Structure formats: C-alpha cells, structure tokens
Amino acid sequence: MGLLGKLLKKPDQPQALKVPPCSHRILLSRWDNVEDMGHEDRVTGYKCETCGEMFTAEAGRELMSIA
C-alpha cells in the first residue's frame, strides 16, 4: 500500500466476519414422484436446511453416515 493509501485508510473499518463452513447436519429428503415420498430407498436428492446446498442421493447418504 502506498503512502496515500495509508493516509486515507480508516482505522475503524470492521473486519469481515469469519463464518465457519456448513456441516450439513440437517438434510431434507427430496423425491421426484409423489408416490415415492416416504420411501428412503427412492430418495433422489437431499437439501441442506442450513445453507440450501443440494446433494445427490448418494452424497446425502454419505454425509448422513458421517454424523
């Protein structure tokens, strides 16, 4: 940073908050057909309730097995 930048920099600037990565612990099941709802073996994907990220059925099952 040059001299002008140092002179014009505000000392009270807040630091950016460090947000920890989502742990994806609350996954909502998703099905393609209404008839399949409630059958865990027919789940087509999962959605993280916390951050909204979508996962394939395989990836969602893997995340749930880690917990």
Secondary structure, 3 states (H helix, E strand, C coil): CCHHHHHHCCCCCCCCCCCCCCCCCCEEEECCCHHHCCCHHHCCEEEECCCCCEEEHHHHHHHHHHC
